Amino acid sequence: MNPTPSPTYRPTWCEIDLGAIEHNIGQVKSLVAPAVKLYICLKADANGCGAIQVARTAERAGVDGLAFGNVDAALECRRAGVSLPILLYPNCLPEAAPVLEANGMAASLSTAEDVDAWGAHARSCLQVFLKLDSGGLRAGALPSQAVEVAAAIARHPRLVLAGVYGHSLATYGKTVEGAVEHQVSNFQKIVTRIEQAGIAIPMRMFSSSELILSHPSADFDAVDPGRLITGVEFPSIEPRRRTWRPAFVGLKSRLVMKKSLADVEPHGSAPPFELRPNMTIGLIPFGWSEGYPRQIGSDATVLINGRRVPVLAPIHSELMRVDLTDAPEASVGDEVVLLGRSGAAEVTVEELARQWGTSSFGLFTRIGRSVTRRYV
Ligand SMILES: *Cc1c(COP(=O)(O)O)cnc(C)c1O
């Protein structure tokens, strides 16, 4: 079932705290009423934490379902033995219907054309969610069409309506005053219209991370947080204040080479960086192809033996240099901390995000999947 992973020899890895995932799931459960179902959104490989490991943890922690933005990632999770119900956000063609049916996955439908096409490919009984467009003008039925699409699903002999869901635009930081309230009441209105048309809705879902903490009135029958589960923080109203633990706790490597440039001779071309007197450099097997920024500022540092060591530009695709001139004790094999603690020093998520010119969320999703995830 679980083949032993091949040993890896390149010493560059991330550290993921699955205890934090479990803690954060418990916190969400403590916020919503016991009847409210909890779907965990595992987009972007669970924000870089590893979808399969996070799914297994979520299953043990008693969540009700998973949501994926990539059908192949969802299938990988199934093959790894995760048996929870799976909701797929729109991402594949109707030809995939039999695969979804065979693997207990529900598709997201938005239009009357979707209903025809998915219905035509379904074998016997395909679970589908009707997605509503909350103003993002992305996937989802527009308010004027929602009842008609719901009715088409309900009529179809091989489609089963598993639920209706929406997603707030607040998560994109473009919110104007009152926009979320408007989206929530619109969702409620459309759901009511569908029910008034005689169509039963088994599950109504709207809130993800941000709204769970700010709009308790939008809990409905289920919520589907993603980032919050991996410990990304959002503003919260008082009764929904809790502690959240980051799951992504380390990004580390080891020095694979140390070299003195004290007697470097002119090569006929300019050196790639400014040489210092008696300079010593070290090499780290990590680079821009796996997420490190190609352009760095003067604040780019790593920790070695509790000491801050400057990173030297240019960064290479799978390799980078550090300046060890002021860290003479550093030697090959020493741990290099890009994120996390080293002795008394620490690089926090916020600091690394600043160094990389991104958000904490953007940080974890850009670290390549080729970097080993170690679960601590
Ligand atoms: C991404 C996504 C989520 C999860 O959003 P978070 O802000 O990470 O909680 C939930 N629902 C839908 C439809 C999404 O696309």
Residues whose N, C-alpha, C, O or C-beta is under 5 A from the ligand:
A	BS01	LIG	C41 H167 T171 S208 S209 E210 D224 P225 G226 R227 L228
